[in-house]
Each structure stands twice: as structure tokens, then as C-alpha cells.
Amino acid sequence: MSEITMTVADLKRQLNGLADSTKLTFPGGLTFYRIKRLGDDEVFIEFNEAQADLTPEFKKRNPNVKVAFISMDSADWDKSGMVRSVNVTVR
């Protein structure tokens, strides 16, 4: 999957003129978690929802689905704390 990137300058231009009290919302149910520094020139914006690993078969059947985020509450966990599977259904 290709990543979409932007610079801090791009983001600042988008936010220019907004009051500090302006709320940012993330549609689709995503909830902001944190900004994590990856290096001197890159940060990662993280959300509380995990990104689902879509199988090639799923991608073939659903070519318009580019990414799916899942609630960790809906995951099938094994005894070691690893997620075994998550049901991703397209309506």
C-alpha cells in the first residue's frame, strides 16, 4: 500500500487562520492517539484503531477498499495477546 505524505508546511497551510480552539475531527470513527517521531525529518500520526491487513483475495473482491481500521474490541485474541483474525465486511 502506498503511503500518502505531506510536510509540516503543507499541514500548517491547511490550518492557517484557524483559532487554537478549533476542534479537529477525524471522520470514519478514528480517534487520535499521538504523534510519534520517527527521525529528524519524519513523524508518524497514530490513531487508536489498528490498520487491518487485507488479504489479496479481499482486495480483489473489493478493489475500492484502500485501507480498513479496526477497533481492538472486535479482534479475535489468542492466549499470547496476538490478534488471530478480525472480520472485515463491506456493506
Sequence and secondary structure as in RCSB ss.txt:
>XXXX:A:sequence
MSEITMTVADLKRQLNGLADSTKLTFPGGLTFYRIKRLGDDEVFIEFNEAQADLTPEFKKRNPNVKVAFISMDSA
DWDKSGMVRSVNVTVR
>XXXX:A:secstr
       HHHHHHHHTT  TT     GGG  EEEEEEEETTEEEEEESSEE    HHHHHH TT    EE GGGS
EE TTS EEE      
